[in-house]
Amino acid sequence: MPLNPQVAALLEMFAGMPPVDYATVTPDEMRGMNNRPIQMGPPPAVASVRDLSLDLPGRTIAARLYVPEGADETPPLVVYYHGGGWVVGTLDTHDGTCRALARASGAAVLSVDYRLAPEARFPAPLDDCYEALVWAHAHAGDLGIDGTRLAVAGDSAGGNLSAAVAIRARDEQGPALRHQLLIYPVTDTDFTRPSYLENGNAGGFLTTAAMRWFWLHYVDDLDGVHPHAAVLQNADLTRLPPATVITAELDPLRDEGMAYAEALAAAGVAVEAEIAPGMIHGFFSLFEPVPDVLPYIARAGQRLQAALA
């Protein structure tokens, strides 16, 4: 399948940018290059947006709550974790994504500004994400949401964190989750899968060199990575919430995302998985310059809406 024409046009806009040298680039330099949202018009409208401070054990982190127009009086909640390889990304880079997902699902969306690596390596970002879910459940009344109707969602590293949060919620008797939406999730440290060999050096938004760089800023060593980081390596994936897994055909992470979907299904978890033809890593957030993304957002929202009804 060739590259989606709308994606090809977008990549052409970035074709003149110098390549990143992952042997020398620093986290701050990466943030400077990546923490600017691509916005081509007014953001998707929602009924309300509220910036919050979450008081977690020994620290405070920021979050942002989106409530869509026409939501229930006490809507369900999707806790969202942004992508960015655990190193980059902010509430602002994923503002449009969270607005679009709130509109598509009819649920409130809580976007979590978890601590970033390498200043906060594994498991610190995951601790923030899991404890933000616990906080949201405990403060459902303050948030104006239904704490019995909860889901997690995230893209890329955020999909990884969502999967790990679901595992921890099961194992630590945390809040009951009705769904996990995993958008091209990072699930493993195997760079030899066919999707890496096919797409890892291509002109998309993610390369093999980039993923190695991100992983080595998140964990201390790629050997013996904890299964809360490399979630595909979990021995027990039973009793997890139903999942939607969305991957991109031209993404290095395609195969590990689909492998995780297959492992969940083999463990008895209800899974709906799809590969978006002609799409690249990061496509879910590119719905403004790439309108062909909108049906994927709509289907993800429908899955959440049905699970949270």
C-alpha positions as semicolon CSV with decimal commas, in nm:
position;residue;x (nm);y (nm);z (nm)
1;M;0,000;0,000;0,000
2;P;0,150;0,338;-0,096
3;L;0,173;0,631;0,142
4;N;-0,158;0,808;0,193
5;P;-0,154;1,113;-0,042
6;Q;-0,249;1,353;0,237
7;V;0,034;1,218;0,453
8;A;0,272;1,243;0,158
9;A;0,183;1,609;0,114
10;L;0,244;1,673;0,484
11;L;0,581;1,497;0,478
12;E;0,680;1,706;0,177
13;M;0,638;2,015;0,396
14;F;0,898;1,875;0,636
15;A;1,133;1,736;0,371
16;G;1,377;2,025;0,404
17;M;1,433;1,984;0,775
18;P;1,778;1,852;0,871
19;P;1,784;1,493;1,000
20;V;1,826;1,436;1,372
21;D;2,160;1,292;1,480
22;Y;2,058;1,051;1,755
23;A;2,421;1,002;1,856
24;T;2,442;1,361;1,978
25;V;2,093;1,509;2,020
26;T;1,990;1,596;2,376
27;P;1,645;1,562;2,535
28;D;1,610;1,940;2,554
29;E;1,693;1,971;2,184
30;M;1,437;1,703;2,103
31;R;1,176;1,888;2,305
32;G;1,255;2,209;2,125
33;M;1,196;2,035;1,791
34;N;0,887;1,838;1,890
35;N;0,692;2,027;2,155
36;R;0,525;2,261;1,909
37;P;0,173;2,150;1,817
38;I;0,079;2,126;1,449
39;Q;-0,232;2,342;1,436
40;M;-0,394;2,461;1,114
41;G;-0,707;2,620;1,250
42;P;-0,920;2,655;1,563
43;P;-0,910;2,346;1,786
44;P;-1,212;2,116;1,802
45;A;-1,475;2,279;2,021
46;V;-1,568;2,128;2,357
47;A;-1,798;2,248;2,633
48;S;-1,522;2,316;2,885
49;V;-1,148;2,284;2,942
50;R;-1,003;2,300;3,293
51;D;-0,638;2,291;3,398
52;L;-0,580;2,096;3,717
53;S;-0,307;2,011;3,966
54;L;-0,307;1,651;4,086
55;D;-0,165;1,607;4,434
56;L;0,004;1,267;4,419
57;P;0,219;1,110;4,692
58;G;0,523;1,335;4,732
59;R;0,464;1,541;4,417
60;T;0,216;1,743;4,216
61;I;0,163;1,706;3,842
62;A;-0,052;1,896;3,597
63;A;-0,351;1,765;3,404
64;R;-0,622;1,904;3,179
65;L;-0,989;1,804;3,181
66;Y;-1,200;1,823;2,865
67;V;-1,579;1,787;2,875
68;P;-1,750;1,761;2,535
69;E;-2,068;1,936;2,435
70;G;-2,377;1,724;2,498
71;A;-2,205;1,507;2,760
72;D;-2,400;1,329;3,033
73;E;-2,453;1,525;3,354
74;T;-2,187;1,300;3,508
75;P;-1,999;1,168;3,205
76;P;-1,758;0,875;3,196
77;L;-1,387;0,954;3,199
78;V;-1,104;0,859;2,965
79;V;-0,761;0,916;3,123
80;Y;-0,526;1,006;2,838
81;Y;-0,146;0,970;2,827
82;H;0,035;1,155;2,548
83;G;0,300;1,010;2,323
84;G;0,654;1,132;2,275
85;G;0,882;0,842;2,360
86;W;0,854;0,917;2,733
87;V;1,090;1,212;2,665
88;V;0,890;1,474;2,474
89;G;0,526;1,579;2,459
90;T;0,307;1,810;2,666
91;L;-0,055;1,879;2,741
92;D;-0,045;2,129;2,454
93;T;0,097;1,891;2,192
94;H;-0,202;1,662;2,242
95;D;-0,467;1,925;2,312
96;G;-0,635;1,876;1,974
97;T;-0,622;1,497;2,004
98;C;-0,790;1,503;2,344
99;R;-1,056;1,745;2,224
100;A;-1,128;1,528;1,920
101;L;-1,145;1,212;2,131
102;A;-1,380;1,376;2,382
103;R;-1,611;1,481;2,099
104;A;-1,602;1,137;1,934
105;S;-1,661;0,941;2,256
106;G;-1,894;1,171;2,447
107;A;-1,668;1,114;2,749
108;A;-1,469;1,358;2,953
109;V;-1,097;1,327;2,887
110;L;-0,829;1,386;3,151
111;S;-0,490;1,447;2,987
112;V;-0,202;1,374;3,225
113;D;0,125;1,571;3,223
114;Y;0,339;1,290;3,362
115;R;0,708;1,338;3,439
116;L;0,944;1,278;3,149
117;A;1,262;1,078;3,103
118;P;1,556;1,090;3,138
119;E;1,508;1,326;3,432
120;A;1,244;1,080;3,555
121;R;1,323;0,734;3,422
122;F;1,105;0,423;3,446
123;P;0,901;0,366;3,654
124;A;0,844;0,735;3,742
125;P;0,632;0,825;3,434
126;L;0,426;0,508;3,481
127;D;0,384;0,583;3,853
128;D;0,244;0,925;3,761
129;C;0,006;0,775;3,507
130;Y;-0,123;0,503;3,737
131;E;-0,157;0,733;4,037
132;A;-0,336;0,991;3,820
133;L;-0,597;0,725;3,744
134;V;-0,630;0,648;4,115
135;W;-0,658;1,023;4,188
136;A;-0,928;1,070;3,924
137;H;-1,130;0,781;4,064
138;A;-1,100;0,920;4,418
139;H;-1,194;1,272;4,304
140;A;-1,477;1,178;4,069
141;G;-1,716;1,407;4,253
142;D;-1,482;1,705;4,224
143;L;-1,429;1,634;3,854
144;G;-1,801;1,591;3,793
145;I;-1,752;1,249;3,631
146;D;-1,883;0,898;3,688
147;G;-1,603;0,713;3,864
148;T;-1,758;0,376;3,777
149;R;-1,712;0,436;3,403
150;L;-1,339;0,469;3,341
151;A;-1,105;0,397;3,051
152;V;-0,743;0,469;2,965
153;A;-0,606;0,578;2,629
154;G;-0,281;0,692;2,478
155;D;-0,067;0,706;2,167
156;S;0,281;0,559;2,114
157;A;0,461;0,585;2,450
158;G;0,122;0,688;2,588
159;G;-0,024;0,366;2,450
160;N;0,253;0,181;2,632
161;L;0,169;0,365;2,953
162;S;-0,203;0,295;2,908
163;A;-0,138;-0,078;2,870
164;A;0,087;-0,078;3,176
165;V;-0,166;0,120;3,381
166;A;-0,432;-0,139;3,294
167;I;-0,200;-0,417;3,413
168;R;-0,121;-0,235;3,737
169;A;-0,488;-0,156;3,800
170;R;-0,560;-0,530;3,776
171;D;-0,268;-0,635;3,995
172;E;-0,293;-0,360;4,256
173;Q;-0,672;-0,372;4,293
174;G;-0,696;-0,026;4,142
175;P;-0,993;0,141;3,977
176;A;-1,192;-0,088;3,748
177;L;-1,136;-0,003;3,383
178;R;-1,391;-0,067;3,113
179;H;-1,161;-0,016;2,815
180;Q;-0,808;0,056;2,697
181;L;-0,750;0,244;2,372
182;L;-0,395;0,177;2,252
183;I;-0,290;0,388;1,954
184;Y;0,027;0,253;1,784
185;P;0,156;0,150;2,128
186;V;0,518;0,075;2,213
187;T;0,509;-0,279;2,353
188;D;0,854;-0,436;2,311
189;T;1,226;-0,376;2,257
190;D;1,266;-0,602;1,953
191;F;1,397;-0,394;1,661
192;T;1,414;-0,692;1,424
193;R;1,042;-0,719;1,348
194;P;0,948;-0,677;0,981
195;S;0,781;-0,341;1,040
196;Y;1,109;-0,204;1,176
197;L;1,301;-0,343;0,880
198;E;1,044;-0,202;0,635
199;N;0,981;0,137;0,795
200;G;1,258;0,208;1,044
201;N;1,469;0,408;0,799
202;A;1,185;0,558;0,597
203;G;1,072;0,917;0,579
204;G;0,799;0,894;0,842
205;F;0,792;1,055;1,183
206;L;0,965;0,763;1,358
207;T;1,282;0,563;1,287
208;T;1,462;0,272;1,447
209;A;1,737;0,505;1,565
210;A;1,477;0,727;1,731
211;M;1,315;0,435;1,912
212;R;1,648;0,311;2,042
213;W;1,722;0,665;2,165
214;F;1,383;0,692;2,338
215;W;1,410;0,350;2,502
216;L;1,760;0,419;2,636
217;H;1,639;0,742;2,794
218;Y;1,346;0,561;2,958
219;V;1,516;0,244;3,089
220;D;1,869;0,179;3,208
221;D;1,935;-0,121;2,982
222;L;1,752;-0,287;2,694
223;D;1,834;-0,632;2,834
224;G;1,582;-0,761;3,086
225;V;1,341;-0,470;3,053
226;H;1,067;-0,481;3,319
227;P;0,736;-0,611;3,179
228;H;0,565;-0,291;3,297
229;A;0,784;-0,118;3,036
230;A;0,795;-0,386;2,763
231;V;0,432;-0,485;2,814
232;L;0,439;-0,758;2,550
233;Q;0,673;-0,951;2,779
234;N;0,408;-0,989;3,052
235;A;0,349;-1,353;3,134
236;D;-0,013;-1,291;3,234
237;L;-0,243;-1,072;3,024
238;T;-0,567;-1,227;3,146
239;R;-0,847;-1,031;3,318
240;L;-0,754;-0,703;3,149
241;P;-1,014;-0,459;3,014
242;P;-1,129;-0,491;2,654
243;A;-0,895;-0,317;2,412
244;T;-0,895;-0,124;2,089
245;V;-0,554;-0,133;1,919
246;I;-0,490;0,096;1,623
247;T;-0,163;0,074;1,431
248;A;-0,029;0,228;1,110
249;E;0,086;0,028;0,809
250;L;0,404;0,233;0,756
251;D;0,502;0,256;1,123
252;P;0,801;0,073;1,275
253;L;0,575;-0,006;1,574
254;R;0,307;-0,177;1,364
255;D;0,408;-0,536;1,434
256;E;0,461;-0,504;1,809
257;G;0,124;-0,329;1,843
258;M;-0,050;-0,608;1,654
259;A;0,147;-0,868;1,850
260;Y;0,017;-0,716;2,172
261;A;-0,339;-0,725;2,037
262;E;-0,292;-1,093;1,951
263;A;-0,145;-1,168;2,294
264;L;-0,440;-0,999;2,464
265;A;-0,684;-1,197;2,252
266;A;-0,500;-1,521;2,329
267;A;-0,538;-1,439;2,699
268;G;-0,915;-1,409;2,660
269;V;-0,937;-1,029;2,639
270;A;-1,187;-0,885;2,393
271;V;-0,983;-0,696;2,132
272;E;-1,060;-0,499;1,820
273;A;-0,744;-0,422;1,622
274;E;-0,678;-0,258;1,289
275;I;-0,390;-0,145;1,073
276;A;-0,447;0,191;0,906
277;P;-0,333;0,151;0,543
278;G;-0,098;0,414;0,405
279;M;-0,058;0,581;0,744
280;I;0,256;0,660;0,943
281;H;0,342;0,680;1,310
282;G;0,171;0,977;1,473
283;F;-0,116;0,991;1,224
284;F;-0,391;0,993;1,489
285;S;-0,295;1,347;1,593
286;L;-0,264;1,475;1,234
287;F;-0,635;1,498;1,161
288;E;-0,621;1,865;1,058
289;P;-0,370;1,833;0,773
290;V;-0,477;1,471;0,710
291;P;-0,860;1,451;0,713
292;D;-0,842;1,080;0,624
293;V;-0,755;1,030;0,993
294;L;-1,103;1,136;1,105
295;P;-1,273;0,795;1,052
296;Y;-1,016;0,633;1,284
297;I;-1,091;0,889;1,555
298;A;-1,463;0,830;1,503
299;R;-1,427;0,452;1,538
300;A;-1,208;0,487;1,846
301;G;-1,468;0,717;1,997
302;Q;-1,747;0,473;1,917
303;R;-1,558;0,191;2,088
304;L;-1,510;0,404;2,398
305;Q;-1,871;0,519;2,393
306;A;-1,999;0,162;2,377
307;A;-1,765;0,044;2,653
308;L;-1,853;0,335;2,881
309;A;-2,229;0,332;2,824
